[in-house]
Amino acid sequence: HEIMGDDAFAVFQIFTHLVVGWPLYLMGLASTGRLNYDGSKAEGIIDHYRPQSMMFPPKWRFKIFMSTSGVLGVLGLLGKAVMEFGLLP
């Protein structure tokens, strides 16, 4: 913080939280809460994308599937846009 200055440190914090931390959290690779939906201790990877993840009750599986489908659809459209228009203008 002292080396970078306040403005650069703020940009660094935003970048690490949104670009690095949030995706890792959603993928189940960085989380402090390791409990199943019923409060029992979680085993294995607990993520926000798999409908069978024990993080959510079984009645939410269709909603999780639809959410994951939406995320994959947007990533697919972004990939198509990059292939058609390039990464940078």
TIVO-2410 file (N, C-alpha, C; in nm, 3 decimals):
# residues 89
REC num residu      c1      c2      c3 atome chaine
REC   1      H   0.082  -0.118   0.000     N      A
REC   1      H   0.000   0.000   0.000    CA      A
REC   1      H   0.087   0.125   0.000     C      A
REC   2      E   0.190   0.127   0.080     N      A
REC   2      E   0.280   0.242   0.088    CA      A
REC   2      E   0.357   0.261  -0.043     C      A
REC   3      I   0.394   0.153  -0.107     N      A
REC   3      I   0.473   0.160  -0.230    CA      A
REC   3      I   0.388   0.211  -0.346     C      A
REC   4      M   0.265   0.166  -0.357     N      A
REC   4      M   0.178   0.198  -0.470    CA      A
REC   4      M   0.111   0.334  -0.459     C      A
REC   5      G   0.075   0.372  -0.343     N      A
REC   5      G  -0.007   0.491  -0.326    CA      A
REC   5      G  -0.154   0.451  -0.317     C      A
REC   6      D  -0.236   0.544  -0.271     N      A
REC   6      D  -0.376   0.513  -0.246    CA      A
REC   6      D  -0.454   0.478  -0.372     C      A
REC   7      D  -0.439   0.556  -0.478     N      A
REC   7      D  -0.517   0.533  -0.600    CA      A
REC   7      D  -0.481   0.400  -0.666     C      A
REC   8      A  -0.353   0.373  -0.681     N      A
REC   8      A  -0.310   0.247  -0.744    CA      A
REC   8      A  -0.351   0.128  -0.657     C      A
REC   9      F  -0.343   0.143  -0.526     N      A
REC   9      F  -0.383   0.034  -0.436    CA      A
REC   9      F  -0.532   0.006  -0.447     C      A
REC  10      A  -0.612   0.112  -0.460     N      A
REC  10      A  -0.757   0.095  -0.476    CA      A
REC  10      A  -0.788   0.020  -0.605     C      A
REC  11      V  -0.722   0.054  -0.713     N      A
REC  11      V  -0.741  -0.016  -0.841    CA      A
REC  11      V  -0.698  -0.161  -0.828     C      A
REC  12      F  -0.586  -0.186  -0.763     N      A
REC  12      F  -0.538  -0.322  -0.741    CA      A
REC  12      F  -0.638  -0.404  -0.660     C      A
REC  13      Q  -0.693  -0.345  -0.554     N      A
REC  13      Q  -0.792  -0.415  -0.471    CA      A
REC  13      Q  -0.918  -0.448  -0.550     C      A
REC  14      I  -0.966  -0.355  -0.629     N      A
REC  14      I  -1.085  -0.380  -0.711    CA      A
REC  14      I  -1.057  -0.492  -0.809     C      A
REC  15      F  -0.942  -0.487  -0.875     N      A
REC  15      F  -0.906  -0.590  -0.972    CA      A
REC  15      F  -0.898  -0.727  -0.906     C      A
REC  16      T  -0.828  -0.737  -0.795     N      A
REC  16      T  -0.812  -0.868  -0.732    CA      A
REC  16      T  -0.944  -0.922  -0.678     C      A
REC  17      H  -1.030  -0.837  -0.628     N      A
REC  17      H  -1.158  -0.884  -0.577    CA      A
REC  17      H  -1.251  -0.930  -0.689     C      A
REC  18      L  -1.263  -0.849  -0.795     N      A
REC  18      L  -1.361  -0.877  -0.900    CA      A
REC  18      L  -1.310  -0.973  -1.007     C      A
REC  19      V  -1.185  -0.960  -1.047     N      A
REC  19      V  -1.133  -1.040  -1.158    CA      A
REC  19      V  -1.071  -1.171  -1.110     C      A
REC  20      V  -1.016  -1.172  -0.992     N      A
REC  20      V  -0.952  -1.293  -0.940    CA      A
REC  20      V  -1.038  -1.359  -0.832     C      A
REC  21      G  -1.072  -1.284  -0.730     N      A
REC  21      G  -1.139  -1.343  -0.613    CA      A
REC  21      G  -1.279  -1.393  -0.640     C      A
REC  22      W  -1.361  -1.313  -0.704     N      A
REC  22      W  -1.501  -1.352  -0.726    CA      A
REC  22      W  -1.512  -1.478  -0.811     C      A
REC  23      P  -1.444  -1.488  -0.926     N      A
REC  23      P  -1.451  -1.614  -1.002    CA      A
REC  23      P  -1.401  -1.735  -0.923     C      A
REC  24      L  -1.293  -1.719  -0.846     N      A
REC  24      L  -1.243  -1.831  -0.766    CA      A
REC  24      L  -1.346  -1.873  -0.661     C      A
REC  25      Y  -1.413  -1.775  -0.602     N      A
REC  25      Y  -1.519  -1.806  -0.504    CA      A
REC  25      Y  -1.633  -1.882  -0.570     C      A
REC  26      L  -1.679  -1.836  -0.686     N      A
REC  26      L  -1.790  -1.902  -0.754    CA      A
REC  26      L  -1.754  -2.044  -0.798     C      A
REC  27      M  -1.628  -2.066  -0.833     N      A
REC  27      M  -1.585  -2.200  -0.874    CA      A
REC  27      M  -1.561  -2.291  -0.754     C      A
REC  28      G  -1.573  -2.238  -0.635     N      A
REC  28      G  -1.555  -2.320  -0.515    CA      A
REC  28      G  -1.412  -2.340  -0.473     C      A
REC  29      L  -1.322  -2.260  -0.527     N      A
REC  29      L  -1.180  -2.277  -0.496    CA      A
REC  29      L  -1.131  -2.183  -0.386     C      A
REC  30      A  -1.214  -2.086  -0.349     N      A
REC  30      A  -1.175  -1.992  -0.243    CA      A
REC  30      A  -1.299  -1.954  -0.166     C      A
REC  31      S  -1.321  -2.018  -0.054     N      A
REC  31      S  -1.439  -1.988   0.026    CA      A
REC  31      S  -1.411  -2.022   0.172     C      A
REC  32      T  -1.469  -1.944   0.259     N      A
REC  32      T  -1.453  -1.974   0.400    CA      A
REC  32      T  -1.567  -2.063   0.450     C      A
REC  33      G  -1.682  -2.054   0.387     N      A
REC  33      G  -1.796  -2.136   0.427    CA      A
REC  33      G  -1.794  -2.271   0.360     C      A
REC  34      R  -1.766  -2.375   0.432     N      A
REC  34      R  -1.754  -2.509   0.375    CA      A
REC  34      R  -1.865  -2.598   0.430     C      A
REC  35      L  -1.990  -2.551   0.418     N      A
REC  35      L  -2.102  -2.628   0.468    CA      A
REC  35      L  -2.198  -2.663   0.357     C      A
REC  36      N  -2.261  -2.778   0.369     N      A
REC  36      N  -2.367  -2.817   0.278    CA      A
REC  36      N  -2.494  -2.739   0.312     C      A
REC  37      Y  -2.595  -2.749   0.227     N      A
REC  37      Y  -2.719  -2.675   0.250    CA      A
REC  37      Y  -2.787  -2.714   0.381     C      A
REC  38      D  -2.761  -2.833   0.430     N      A
REC  38      D  -2.824  -2.877   0.555    CA      A
REC  38      D  -2.739  -2.845   0.679     C      A
REC  39      G  -2.627  -2.775   0.659     N      A
REC  39      G  -2.543  -2.735   0.771    CA      A
REC  39      G  -2.431  -2.833   0.805     C      A
REC  40      S  -2.428  -2.948   0.738     N      A
REC  40      S  -2.321  -3.045   0.764    CA      A
REC  40      S  -2.192  -3.002   0.695     C      A
REC  41      K  -2.081  -3.056   0.741     N      A
REC  41      K  -1.950  -3.021   0.684    CA      A
REC  41      K  -1.940  -3.071   0.540     C      A
REC  42      A  -1.894  -2.984   0.453     N      A
REC  42      A  -1.884  -3.015   0.310    CA      A
REC  42      A  -1.758  -3.097   0.281     C      A
REC  43      E  -1.770  -3.189   0.191     N      A
REC  43      E  -1.656  -3.269   0.142    CA      A
REC  43      E  -1.639  -3.241  -0.007     C      A
REC  44      G  -1.516  -3.230  -0.052     N      A
REC  44      G  -1.491  -3.207  -0.194    CA      A
REC  44      G  -1.513  -3.062  -0.233     C      A
REC  45      I  -1.534  -3.041  -0.362     N      A
REC  45      I  -1.550  -2.906  -0.415    CA      A
REC  45      I  -1.697  -2.864  -0.403     C      A
REC  46      I  -1.718  -2.751  -0.343     N      A
REC  46      I  -1.852  -2.693  -0.332    CA      A
REC  46      I  -1.851  -2.570  -0.423     C      A
REC  47      D  -1.928  -2.573  -0.531     N      A
REC  47      D  -1.927  -2.462  -0.625    CA      A
REC  47      D  -2.069  -2.414  -0.655     C      A
REC  48      H  -2.078  -2.304  -0.727     N      A
REC  48      H  -2.206  -2.243  -0.760    CA      A
REC  48      H  -2.258  -2.283  -0.897     C      A
REC  49      Y  -2.191  -2.372  -0.968     N      A
REC  49      Y  -2.228  -2.401  -1.107    CA      A
REC  49      Y  -2.292  -2.537  -1.128     C      A
REC  50      R  -2.257  -2.636  -1.051     N      A
REC  50      R  -2.311  -2.771  -1.072    CA      A
REC  50      R  -2.444  -2.787  -1.000     C      A
REC  51      P  -2.547  -2.829  -1.071     N      A
REC  51      P  -2.678  -2.848  -1.006    CA      A
REC  51      P  -2.673  -2.950  -0.892     C      A
REC  52      Q  -2.584  -3.048  -0.898     N      A
REC  52      Q  -2.577  -3.149  -0.794    CA      A
REC  52      Q  -2.486  -3.108  -0.678     C      A
REC  53      S  -2.436  -2.985  -0.680     N      A
REC  53      S  -2.353  -2.936  -0.569    CA      A
REC  53      S  -2.433  -2.939  -0.440     C      A
REC  54      M  -2.372  -2.987  -0.334     N      A
REC  54      M  -2.440  -2.999  -0.205    CA      A
REC  54      M  -2.457  -2.863  -0.137     C      A
REC  55      M  -2.411  -2.758  -0.201     N      A
REC  55      M  -2.429  -2.624  -0.147    CA      A
REC  55      M  -2.577  -2.583  -0.151     C      A
REC  56      F  -2.652  -2.640  -0.245     N      A
REC  56      F  -2.791  -2.602  -0.265    CA      A
REC  56      F  -2.885  -2.719  -0.239     C      A
REC  57      P  -3.005  -2.691  -0.192     N      A
REC  57      P  -3.102  -2.800  -0.174    CA      A
REC  57      P  -3.143  -2.859  -0.309     C      A
REC  58      P  -3.181  -2.985  -0.312     N      A
REC  58      P  -3.217  -3.050  -0.438    CA      A
REC  58      P  -3.327  -2.978  -0.515     C      A
REC  59      K  -3.419  -2.912  -0.447     N      A
REC  59      K  -3.528  -2.846  -0.520    CA      A
REC  59      K  -3.480  -2.725  -0.601     C      A
REC  60      W  -3.357  -2.680  -0.580     N      A
REC  60      W  -3.301  -2.567  -0.656    CA      A
REC  60      W  -3.224  -2.613  -0.779     C      A
REC  61      R  -3.213  -2.741  -0.805     N      A
REC  61      R  -3.126  -2.791  -0.912    CA      A
REC  61      R  -3.159  -2.733  -1.049     C      A
REC  62      F  -3.288  -2.722  -1.081     N      A
REC  62      F  -3.324  -2.667  -1.212    CA      A
REC  62      F  -3.281  -2.521  -1.222     C      A
REC  63      K  -3.296  -2.444  -1.114     N      A
REC  63      K  -3.254  -2.305  -1.115    CA      A
REC  63      K  -3.103  -2.292  -1.133     C      A
REC  64      I  -3.028  -2.378  -1.067     N      A
REC  64      I  -2.882  -2.376  -1.080    CA      A
REC  64      I  -2.844  -2.414  -1.223     C      A
REC  65      F  -2.911  -2.513  -1.279     N      A
REC  65      F  -2.886  -2.552  -1.418    CA      A
REC  65      F  -2.912  -2.435  -1.513     C      A
REC  66      M  -3.023  -2.365  -1.495     N      A
REC  66      M  -3.056  -2.252  -1.582    CA      A
REC  66      M  -2.953  -2.139  -1.566     C      A
REC  67      S  -2.912  -2.114  -1.444     N      A
REC  67      S  -2.812  -2.010  -1.418    CA      A
REC  67      S  -2.679  -2.044  -1.485     C      A
REC  68      T  -2.636  -2.168  -1.469     N      A
REC  68      T  -2.511  -2.211  -1.530    CA      A
REC  68      T  -2.521  -2.207  -1.682     C      A
REC  69      S  -2.635  -2.245  -1.736     N      A
REC  69      S  -2.656  -2.237  -1.881    CA      A
REC  69      S  -2.645  -2.093  -1.930     C      A
REC  70      G  -2.700  -2.000  -1.853     N      A
REC  70      G  -2.689  -1.859  -1.889    CA      A
REC  70      G  -2.544  -1.810  -1.888     C      A
REC  71      V  -2.469  -1.850  -1.787     N      A
REC  71      V  -2.328  -1.811  -1.779    CA      A
REC  71      V  -2.251  -1.868  -1.898     C      A
REC  72      L  -2.273  -1.995  -1.929     N      A
REC  72      L  -2.204  -2.057  -2.043    CA      A
REC  72      L  -2.246  -1.993  -2.175     C      A
REC  73      G  -2.373  -1.957  -2.187     N      A
REC  73      G  -2.420  -1.890  -2.307    CA      A
REC  73      G  -2.353  -1.756  -2.328     C      A
REC  74      V  -2.343  -1.677  -2.222     N      A
REC  74      V  -2.277  -1.547  -2.231    CA      A
REC  74      V  -2.129  -1.564  -2.264     C      A
REC  75      L  -2.063  -1.660  -2.200     N      A
REC  75      L  -1.922  -1.685  -2.232    CA      A
REC  75      L  -1.905  -1.727  -2.378     C      A
REC  76      G  -1.998  -1.809  -2.428     N      A
REC  76      G  -1.994  -1.849  -2.568    CA      A
REC  76      G  -2.012  -1.730  -2.661     C      A
REC  77      L  -2.106  -1.642  -2.630     N      A
REC  77      L  -2.126  -1.523  -2.713    CA      A
REC  77      L  -2.006  -1.429  -2.707     C      A
REC  78      L  -1.946  -1.415  -2.589     N      A
REC  78      L  -1.825  -1.334  -2.580    CA      A
REC  78      L  -1.711  -1.394  -2.662     C      A
REC  79      G  -1.697  -1.527  -2.657     N      A
REC  79      G  -1.595  -1.594  -2.738    CA      A
REC  79      G  -1.619  -1.574  -2.887     C      A
REC  80      K  -1.744  -1.584  -2.929     N      A
REC  80      K  -1.778  -1.562  -3.069    CA      A
REC  80      K  -1.748  -1.418  -3.111     C      A
REC  81      A  -1.781  -1.322  -3.024     N      A
REC  81      A  -1.753  -1.182  -3.054    CA      A
REC  81      A  -1.603  -1.157  -3.066     C      A
REC  82      V  -1.525  -1.219  -2.979     N      A
REC  82      V  -1.379  -1.204  -2.986    CA      A
REC  82      V  -1.326  -1.264  -3.115     C      A
REC  83      M  -1.378  -1.379  -3.155     N      A
REC  83      M  -1.331  -1.440  -3.280    CA      A
REC  83      M  -1.371  -1.358  -3.402     C      A
REC  84      E  -1.486  -1.293  -3.397     N      A
REC  84      E  -1.531  -1.215  -3.512    CA      A
REC  84      E  -1.469  -1.076  -3.516     C      A
REC  85      F  -1.460  -1.009  -3.401     N      A
REC  85      F  -1.414  -0.871  -3.398    CA      A
REC  85      F  -1.275  -0.852  -3.341     C      A
REC  86      G  -1.219  -0.955  -3.279     N      A
REC  86      G  -1.088  -0.944  -3.216    CA      A
REC  86      G  -1.101  -0.907  -3.070     C      A
REC  87      L  -0.993  -0.925  -2.996     N      A
REC  87      L  -0.994  -0.898  -2.853    CA      A
REC  87      L  -0.995  -0.748  -2.824     C      A
REC  88      L  -0.919  -0.674  -2.900     N      A
REC  88      L  -0.912  -0.529  -2.883    CA      A
REC  88      L  -0.954  -0.460  -3.014     C      A
REC  89      P  -1.021  -0.347  -3.003     N      A
REC  89      P  -1.064  -0.277  -3.126    CA      A
REC  89      P  -0.948  -0.223  -3.206     C      A
***
